[in-house]
């Protein structure tokens, strides 16, 4: 799957979100493979700041010219920031999937265990390669 970029510092969910822990905060976006499958992103509904989320729960929506997709929280905690830039320029997800984050979570659960339950970049690469997405 050499045509997709991977972030070596991220963990990946089967629902194609990436998460990086930066100064104790979980930064969340979608993978390069996901933005490619979704195609041209036209709208993103972000979660509310201060919302409590559980790992695996639906927290945001992304719409493309093809269809709508759900975004899930990869870790448990509180949404402490949302990327308001995506409200006016959702296409940033297609242009820079690893620089473009959707929301940030202050973890409240066992974040190390939640991250360990997600896929490494190598495992995610294999997952995408073997799946039909």
C-alpha positions as CSV (number, residue, x, y, z in Angstrom):
1,X,0.0,0.0,0.0
2,X,2.9,2.3,-0.8
3,X,0.5,5.0,-2.2
4,X,-0.8,5.9,1.3
5,X,1.2,7.9,3.9
6,X,1.4,6.8,7.5
7,X,2.3,8.7,10.6
8,X,4.9,6.7,12.5
9,X,3.9,8.5,15.7
10,X,0.2,7.7,15.5
11,X,-2.0,4.7,16.4
12,X,-4.9,3.7,14.2
13,X,-8.5,2.5,14.6
14,X,-10.2,0.1,12.3
15,X,-12.6,3.0,11.5
16,X,-9.6,4.8,10.1
17,X,-9.0,7.5,12.7
18,X,-5.5,8.3,13.8
19,X,-4.5,9.5,17.3
20,X,-1.3,10.9,18.5
21,X,-0.5,11.7,22.2
22,X,1.0,15.2,22.4
23,X,1.9,16.5,25.8
24,X,-0.7,14.2,27.4
25,X,-3.5,15.2,24.9
26,X,-4.9,12.9,22.3
27,X,-5.0,14.6,18.9
28,X,-7.4,12.9,16.5
29,X,-7.8,13.0,12.7
30,X,-8.4,10.6,9.8
31,X,-5.8,8.6,7.9
32,X,-4.5,9.3,4.4
33,X,-6.2,6.0,3.3
34,X,-9.5,7.2,4.7
35,X,-9.5,10.6,3.1
36,X,-8.6,8.9,-0.2
37,X,-11.6,6.5,0.2
38,X,-13.9,9.2,1.2
39,X,-12.7,11.5,-1.7
40,X,-13.6,15.2,-1.8
41,X,-14.6,16.3,1.7
42,X,-17.3,19.0,1.6
43,X,-18.5,19.3,5.2
44,X,-17.4,18.2,8.7
45,X,-19.7,18.3,11.8
46,X,-17.4,18.6,14.8
47,X,-18.2,17.6,18.3
48,X,-18.9,20.1,21.1
49,X,-16.0,21.2,23.3
50,X,-16.3,19.9,26.8
51,X,-18.2,16.8,25.6
52,X,-17.3,13.6,27.5
53,X,-16.6,10.8,25.0
54,X,-15.9,7.1,25.3
55,X,-13.4,5.2,23.2
56,X,-15.3,3.8,20.2
57,X,-18.2,6.3,20.5
58,X,-19.5,8.3,17.5
59,X,-18.4,11.9,18.0
60,X,-18.3,13.6,14.6
61,X,-19.4,13.3,11.0
62,X,-17.7,13.9,7.7
63,X,-19.4,14.4,4.4
64,X,-17.9,14.0,0.9
65,X,-19.2,14.2,-2.6
66,X,-19.7,10.4,-2.3
67,X,-21.4,9.9,1.1
68,X,-21.4,10.6,4.9
69,X,-19.1,8.9,7.3
70,X,-18.9,8.7,11.1
71,X,-15.8,9.6,13.1
72,X,-15.2,7.8,16.4
73,X,-13.3,8.7,19.5
74,X,-10.2,6.5,19.8
75,X,-9.8,7.2,23.5
76,X,-12.0,8.1,26.5
77,X,-12.0,11.6,27.9
78,X,-13.2,15.2,27.4
79,X,-13.1,17.1,24.1
80,X,-10.9,20.1,24.9
81,X,-10.5,21.6,21.4
82,X,-12.0,21.3,17.9
83,X,-10.4,22.4,14.7
84,X,-12.8,25.3,13.7
85,X,-10.8,25.8,10.5
86,X,-12.5,22.6,9.1
87,X,-15.9,24.4,9.3
88,X,-14.8,26.7,6.4
89,X,-12.1,24.6,4.7
90,X,-13.0,20.9,5.1
91,X,-10.8,20.1,2.1
92,X,-7.8,20.4,4.3
93,X,-8.5,16.8,5.3
94,X,-7.8,15.8,1.7
95,X,-4.7,18.0,1.4
96,X,-3.0,17.2,4.7
97,X,-4.6,14.3,6.5
98,X,-1.9,14.1,9.3
99,X,-1.5,17.8,9.9
100,X,-5.3,18.3,9.9
101,X,-6.7,17.3,13.3
102,X,-10.4,17.1,14.0
103,X,-10.5,17.4,17.8
104,X,-8.3,17.0,20.9
105,X,-9.2,14.8,23.9
106,X,-7.9,15.2,27.5
107,X,-7.8,11.5,28.3
108,X,-9.6,10.4,31.5
109,X,-9.3,6.6,31.1
110,X,-6.3,4.3,30.9
111,X,-5.0,6.1,27.7
112,X,-2.0,3.8,27.4
113,X,-4.2,0.7,27.4
114,X,-6.6,2.4,24.9
115,X,-3.7,3.3,22.6
116,X,-2.2,-0.2,22.9
117,X,-5.6,-1.6,21.7
118,X,-5.3,0.4,18.5
119,X,-3.1,-0.6,15.5
120,X,0.5,0.4,14.9
121,X,1.3,2.1,11.6
122,X,2.5,-1.2,10.3
123,X,-0.6,-3.1,11.4
124,X,-2.8,-0.4,10.0
125,X,-1.0,-0.6,6.7
126,X,-1.6,-4.3,6.6
127,X,-5.2,-3.9,7.6
128,X,-5.9,-1.4,4.8
129,X,-4.0,-3.6,2.3
130,X,-6.0,-6.7,3.2
131,X,-9.4,-5.1,3.5
132,X,-11.7,-3.6,0.9
133,X,-11.7,-0.6,3.1
